[in-house]
Amino acid sequence: MPARKKLLFSIVALLGVIFVGAMGYYLIEDRITFHQAIFQTIITVSTVGFGKEWKLSPAGELWTILVITVGVLVVSLAFASMQAMIVGGEFRAVLGRQKLKDRIAKLRGHFIVCGFGRMGSQIAAELIERGKQVVVIEHSADQTARITDTRISYVLGDAADDDILEEAGIEHATALVTVLPGDADNVFVTLTARGMRADLLIIARSEEPDTERKLMRAGASRTICPQSIGASRIVNLLARPAVSKLVDLTMDATEWEMEEILVQKGSKLAGRSIRDLDLRSQANLMIVAVHDAAGKSHVNPGPDYVLNVDDVLVAIGPAGSAESLAGRVI
């Protein structure tokens, strides 16, 4: 039995000894009240030996011997369990979990990753590298033991459970990614998360291409099938190697990067055309697409396209150029 359960059992047993002991004194000794009986039991169990103004009857003395014997055993067990918790680290673990819960409760705009397998751990690591806040949901304690980065918070439990998702801060999350091993698990997580947040961005992995349709019906915003992506990647390497090389450069983000730029309220970008901005000369950036607030995508927009608030620019350029632009004009 774990030390924590032993301690809980000992505390319950000690309360039981006090109650039964008090009832025994109350029934045996006619002259005392139940309050006095409880007092007599506590000083007996604690072996304080504090004197009382009344004299116990022979039956009361025998009852005292029994209460002392059982009480000392229970108290000794409680102290031993507490010591085992402290030495074994369970006490620190309990405090650590509470501290982790408090930290997650304060997060806003974070990303929830369901599953900390090979794909989930890589997703979490890359999000952290990009400066994002991540909360992992994993049902296996062995998997969460692999989390060594203090910037990654985690919740131990079933990602399809409403309480677990609430503990992970789904109410204030930006997006949820479910990459559990089984397609059925990912469908259940998607259904639960969509029921809790209608506006949440949900990205779900599917092992089989046929599951993608089920995930979309369950409420996924986007689905990812590694099998299909892997096949398409191989075809592109064979048929369009130059395009694949460009994608690799932007994905690597060491020399070149493809970045999103949100046109916020009050931004110097709002109300200006792409020609007026001349981002090519300002930050060596090329606008390849614009996603407007209505959800429509404008690929390779013309120079006369006027940017509006909540438009999202997709730009490509040398690494760090988008960040440099944000510091000057956004």
N, C-alpha and C positions, 0 to 999 in steps of 0.2 A: 504494500500500500504506500503511495507517495506520502512524503512528510506533510504536505499541506492537508491531505485528507485525514491523516492521523491527528493533526492538531485540531481540525474541526471536530473530529469524533471525540477527542479528549475534552474539548470545551463543552460539547453537548452532554457528555457523561458527567462532567463536574456540575453542571447546572442540575442534572438529574439527581445527583447525590445530595445537593443542597436542598432540593425540593422534597425528596423522600425523607431525608434526615429531619427536616423541619416538621414534616407531617408526623414523623415518629415521636418527636419531642412533644408536639402539640397533643397527641393522643395519649401518650404515657403520663405526662406531667399535667395534671388538671389545673395547676395554679398559674400557668404561664399562658400568655397570648400567642397568637401565631407569629406576630412580629418578633416577640422575644424568642420564639422557637427558631426562627430564621437566624437571628443573631447568635444564638447558642450553637447552631450548626456551623456557621461560618467560622467562629473562633475555634471550634473543635477541629474542623477540616484544616484550617491554617496552622494548627498546633500552637496558637498564641497562648492559650491557657489563661485568658483573662477571667478573673473570678466573678461570680454572680452572687446576688444577695439571697437567692433561694438554693436549697440543697436538693440535689437530684436523688430520686428514689433508686433502690437497687435495680429496678428495670431500666431506669434512665441511665444508670452507670454502664450497664451492659450494652445499651443502645449506643452510648458514647464510644465504647471500645470498637464497636462495629463501624460506626461512622468514621472514626479516626483511621482504621485499617483501610477501608475502601477509599476514603478521601485522599490519603497520602499516596496510594497507588495511582489514582487518577491524576492528581497534581504532578506527580513524578513523570507520568506519561506525557502530560501536556508540555512540561519543560523540555523533555527529551525531544519531542516533535518540533518544538520551536527552535531548539538548538540545531537539529538536523536541517531545518529550512534555511537557517542563517549560514551554516557551514556549507551546505550543498548548493547555495546560490539561489534557491527558490524564492527566498524573500526579496532578494535584489531583482529577480526576474519579474515578480509581481509588480514591484515599484516601477521597473522599466517599461512594462506593458502599459501601465497607467500613464506614464509620461509620454509614451508613444501615442496613446489615444488622445491625450490633450494636444499634442502637436498636430495630429491629423485634423482635429476639430477646428484648428485655426487656419487651415489651408484654404486658399481661394484660387480658382483657375488652374487647378492641378489636373494631372492625367492619371486615370485608374487603369492599371494593367492586370487583367485577370489571368493568372497562370505564370509561374516563374520557371518554366522549362527553358529549353535552348533558345526559342524565339522570344519568349517573354523577358528573359534576363537581358538579351541583347537590345530589345526595344527600350527597356528601362534604362540601361546604361547609355544608350545614344540620346535619349531624352534628357538625361542628367547632363551629358556633355553639352547639350544645347541650352542649358540653363533652366530647364523646366522642372517643376515639382512633380514627383511621382509617388503614387501609393499602389503597392502591389497587393493583390488578394490571392492567397495560396492556401490550399487545404492541408498541405504536408509540412509538418514542422521541420523535416529534414531539408526541404527546399528553402524555407525561410532562413535556416541556419547558414545558407550560402550568401545571404545578403550582408555584405561587410561594409558597403558604402552607407555612411550615416545620413546621406542626403536622400536615401530611398526609405520611405516608411512602408510598413506592411501591416496587413490584417490577416490573421490566421482563421480560415473558415471557408465555407461554401460560397462561391461568388454568386450563386443563384438565390441566396437567402437575402430577403429584404433588409434584415437587421445588419448583416455583414456589409451590404452596399451602403447603408446609412452610416455605419462606422467608418467606411472608407471615404465618406464625404461626397457622395454622389450628388447631393443637392447643390454643391458649389463647384463641381468638377467641370472642366472644359470638354473633356472627351473620355470615353471608355473604350478600351481595347480588350477583346476577349480572345485569347490564344490558347485555350485549354486543349488537351490532347484529343478529346472526342467531339465530333460534330454535334451530337445531341446536347452535350454540356454547353457548348457555345450558343445553341439555339435557346436553351433555357435561360442562360444569362442575359441574352439579348432581349427576350420577352420580359424578364423581370425588370431590367434596367429601363426599357422603353416605357413600361407601365409606371415607373417612378418619375421619369423625366422625359416629357414629350419632345423637348427641344435639344436633347443631348446628342452629340455626335458619337455614334457607336460604330466601331470598326471591328468586324468579326472575321476570324479565320475559318476556312472550311478545308477539310482534308479531301473531300470529294467534290468535283464540279457541280454535281446535282444538288448539293446542299446549299449552294449559293442562293438559289431561288427561295428556299425555306428560310434562310437567314434574313433575306430582304423582306419576306412576308412577316417575319417575327419582329421586324422593326430596325434592322441594321441599316445604317446610313451608307456604308460601303462594306464590301466583302473582299477578302483576299484568299485566293487559293494558291498556295505555294507550288502545287503541281502544274497549274496552268501558267503561272508566272515563269516558272523554270523553263517550261517548254518554249514560251514566247521569247525568253531571253536567249536561248540557244539558237532559235531561228534568226533572231536579229543579229547575233554574232556572225552567223553564216551568210545571211543575205544582205545585211546593212552594217558592216563593221565600222564604218566611219560614224554613223549615227550612234552606235553603241559606245564608241569611244567618247563621244561628246557627253552622253548620259553619265558615263563613268566619271568624267571630269567634274560634272556638276554635283554628282552624288558624293564624291570624295570630299569636296569643299575645302581642299587644301590650297589649290591654285585658282579654281573657278567655282562659283556657286550659283545656284538658282534659288532666289529668295522671294518671299511675299512681303508686300508693303501695303499696309492698310491706310487708306486716306481717312484720317480722323477729323472730327469737327474742330475747326480752327486751324487745320493744317494749311500750309502754304501751297500744297498741291491741289486743294479743292478749287474748282472753278477755272482751272487752267488747262489748256490743251497740251498734248504730248509735244507738239512743236515748240510751244512757249517754254516748256520746262527744259527742253534740250538736255535730258539726263545723260546723253552720250558724252557730251563735253564736260558736264558737271561732275559726274561720278563714274564715267566709263560704264554705264549701265544701258542695256537694251531691253525695252519692254516687249515681251513676247506674247502677253495676254493680259486681259483685264476682266475680272469677274465683278459684275455690278451688284448692287444691293438686292435686285430682283432675282438674282441667281443665274442670270444669263452670262455666258462666256463670250468674250470678244477676242479671238485669236489673231495675233499680229495686227493690232488696231492701227488705224491710219493716223497721220500727224494731226488731224483736226479733231480727234476724239477728245472731248472735254471730260475731265475727271470730276467725280462727285463724291460727297461724303459717303463712307462705307464701301466705296469701291476697293477692290483688292488687286494690286498690280503684281504680276509675276514677271520678275526681271532676272536677267542673267548678266554676270560680270565677274571681274576678279574678286577673290575672297576678301571680304571686309568692305566692299564698296557700298553695299546696301546699308550697312551699319553707319558708314560715314555719311551717306545721304540723309539718314534718319536724324543724325545729330545736327544737320544744317537746315533742312527745309520742312521737316514734319513737326 
